[in-house]
Each structure stands twice: as structure tokens, then as C-alpha cells.
Amino acid sequence: MYSIGQFAKKTGLTVRTLRFYSEKGLIEPCYISESGHRYYNDGNIETLQKIVTLKYLDYSLEEIDDILQNGEQQLIESLMFQKRQLEKKRNQIDRVITSLDQAINIGKQKEAIDTSIFLTMIFNLLKEDEQRDYWRGMLPDELIERLYDFSGINMIEFNRKYMALANQLKQAYIQPIQDDSLKALMEQLLSLIPQDMVEDLVEVLKEYEEIELNDWLFPTPFTKEEEEWFISQAERLGVYRGEADE
């Protein structure tokens, strides 16, 4: 048998952690002396190995206790579920890394990066799965895929152009520019999304009287004031109609 100190040294865990696991009912000493000293054996080592493994796989202590109590079949099913969750997290991390690569690429070109624009792009990537779920039942699956997977488009170049144009428009809101330059900026921003996709989206959404996007789930890099200004100026300049008001 091992004293709690010896057991802690052998397993690489602290005495405090072992006591905490014991309080949670995950591992019990094989023997407690009359004076209250705790002792452990090799069977405890096997149990602790399971706890450490499951904790590494991001299980909560409550989930670990449930798995230890309910045997191998539940463990296999739970591991399959946990694998899917970890793959989902990996995909999210991969998207963040891609965004960071894009930002670094843009930075190397010595172009200014607006913090709000960049963080909005990161947020949208993190929330992509939730955004897709929001559209399901409203848009055909094929159209949803097209919205989020711009086949054949260099995403680094796409995001570089988007961030640059968005930044120029935010500056134009602060310091007005000539109408022809403003209209050109707006048209360039809107043209980043393929026109046939826009037309299909508009056609499908005609079935709904009004759609109000979740501001939390679908953020833009523009403030409410900038958005209102953008819409009013686009209408004034005829950006949506292709010609300015007479």
C-alpha cells in the first residue's frame, strides 16, 4: 500500500487533488487507518489512470463519475460523442488559425487592419455552425452551402478586399468623399458576393414578410449609425438600382 503522499508522488498528482477526487466520490482509498491516514493500492492507480485520461479528453468530473459507474458500453458511446465534440472544436480552431494567417498576410502587405473589422471576421468564423443552423428551414441547404463556401475564391484575397473596403467606408463616414468615389466603394463591397447568389437569396426570402437577423449571431463591422448612413447613401446614389437618383 501507499500513503497518500507516496501515492501522490507516484502518480504525479498533488495530495490536494487526490483529496478533491475523493470528496467527489471518484476514487476512494483502499484503507483508512484509525488515525485517519489514507492508503492506496495498485487498483487505485488503475482507477486514477481512467480519471486522468477522461479529464484530458475534456470530460467534467460529473461525467467521469457517470462513466466509471456505468461500465464499458456507456464509455464507448460517450467517447464517440466526445470525439465528435473535439472534432468540432478542432474545426473551429482551424478556422481561427486560417483567419490569423489571413490577417498576417494582410499585415505583411502593410495595409491597416481595423480591429473591429478583424474581430468581426473572427467572430463570424467561430459562429459559422450556429449561423448555418439559423438559416436551416428558411433557406435550401444548397444555398446555405454556397453562402459559406465560396468555391473557387481565394479567401485570403476575399477577406483582404473586404477588410480594406470596409475600412475605407468607415473612413468615408467620418470624412465625406465625393459621390462617385463613395458609390464606387459601395459597389465594390457589394460585388464581392457573386451576383447570382444574391439574386437566389433575395428570391427565396421573398416568401417572408420580414426577416430580422440576430444582431448577436450576425454582427457587422459597422456601428448602427454607420449602417444607417450606408443604407441612406446607397439609396441616394442608386447603388441598388444601378443608377443615381435624378
ABEGO torsion letter per residue (X at the ends): XBBAAAAAAAAGBBAAAAAAAAAAGABBBABBBAAGBBBBBAAAAAAAAAAAAAAAAGBBAAAAAAAAAAEAAAAAAAAAAAAAAAAAAAAAAAAAAAAAAAAAAAAAAGBBBBAAAAAAAAAAAAAAAAAAAAABGABBAAAAAAAABBBGBBAAAAAAAAAAAAAAAAAAAABBBBAAAAAAAAAAAAAABBAAAAAAAAAAAAABABBBBBAAABBBABBAAAAAAAAAAAAAAGAAAGBBBX
